[in-house]
């Protein structure tokens, strides 16, 4: 996906998926001309296939037990959640594009960053569509950089914001007495406690974010915002950070000879007290981990003094969705204040809202204010004051390649 998107090999599977399309779905030949009430009417009684990462029990539960029942009750839409890694989703869509499959099985896809860059540049998405959404127009700041751009790549209405993320690190206060506020203090802490820290190997999403945060802390971020995707130029720019990652490697878990493959594996290691830190793109997840008994009660999160990377995740509609009306209805529903507030609650997910607070009514604002974010969470003011922009999407896979070449596993 991030380097070279492969073509689906089994052509018969692609054609069988066509035959499995919902025949009760109402396909519009002129969706652009429909008003919102007509779109909602066309979506009633249909099934919307929602594809995306399924690696979080809390996220899956929220979609299945909060979003799906309310969509059925309010709009008579059946939400069919299909867990699938984004690599496989993009492979599937690219294969269907090349085979000219006009009736796909994906209606909504959870996507962002370099995945969106790949999908949009390959013509895999329907759009622009965001101007069709009443809640987008009413509650979202369209001029916000984090809405207009995804990892430095212009969105142009081909995806709608779903939630916001910001990288934080989580530590056990019983085991870490002094929180590192920069890469140098982290190195010192790890040297004094060998084997108690590690990070997921890129291209794991969170592990890759950790590497980029180290780059930012050492060489800054401004120089990358308009940088050409030239591998040797990027290697030169990030070399001080690569040197740091080499220096810290012998003091990591298992002496840096291997790395966790996923953030879920690192979370489990933290829960089992193999390591004294984990990391996440969800700043509120520490409270959920404590409440669920997965994390120690003494867990807390922190950010570096120079800040950490924040980004927005989005929802998009594939080019060959057979239920674009239903997809629009689902995305608009998710952009409502009550749904965004439910998503923000750490008991459900803890995902940050994408709505502009100044556009909310007093009653709508109170829904968010009444939510208790729980123990160990960095305050929203501190997060926002330490929020840094993502790198352009086309630089990320190059950095991951350089990491794999420079810090190989098993060396």
Number of C-alpha atoms within 10 A of each C-alpha: 16 17 13 8 15 14 16 18 11 9 12 8 11 19 15 10 14 16 12 11 16 17 10 10 19 19 16 15 8 7 14 12 10 15 10 15 9 12 22 18 15 20 26 20 16 22 21 28 22 22 22 21 18 14 14 11 10 17 17 19 14 17 18 15 12 15 18 18 16 17 18 16 10 10 19 17 23 21 22 16 18 15 14 16 14 19 14 15 22 25 19 21 26 22 20 24 18 10 13 10 17 13 19 24 24 26 26 25 24 23 27 24 22 23 20 28 21 21 22 20 9 13 14 20 20 18 18 16 18 21 13 19 17 16 18 22 13 15 18 21 18 16 9 10 14 22 22 18 18 28 26 21 17 17 20 14 17 19 29 31 26 23 22 20 21 26 25 28 21 24 24 23 18 11 15 14 10 10 18 19 15 17 20 13 14 17 19 12 19 21 18 11 17 18 19 22 26 27 25 24 24 22 19 16 14 20 24 19 26 24 21 23 25 21 22 23 20 18 15 15 17 12 11 18 14 10 14 12 17 11 15 10 11 17 17 10 16 20 16 15 21 21 13 16 20 15 12 20 23 16 21 22 21 16 18 22 14 17 21 18 15 18 20 16 15 23 22 15 19 23 20 13 15 15 23 22 25 26 26 23 21 20 29 29 28 32 25 23 20 19 16 11 11 15 23 20 17 13 23 21 26 23 23 20 13 16 24 28 23 22 24 24 21 23 23 29 27 24 23 21 23 26 28 27 26 31 29 25 24 25 23 18 22 24 25 17 22 15 15 22 25 22 24 23 23 24 21 21 22 26 24 22 23 25 23 13 16 11 13 15 10 10 9 15 16 12 14 19 11 10 14 12 23 17 19 24 20 17 13 13 8 12 21 13 12 17 18 20 19 25 25 22 21 22 20 22 19 19 23 22 17 19 20 14 10 15 18 14 12 10 9
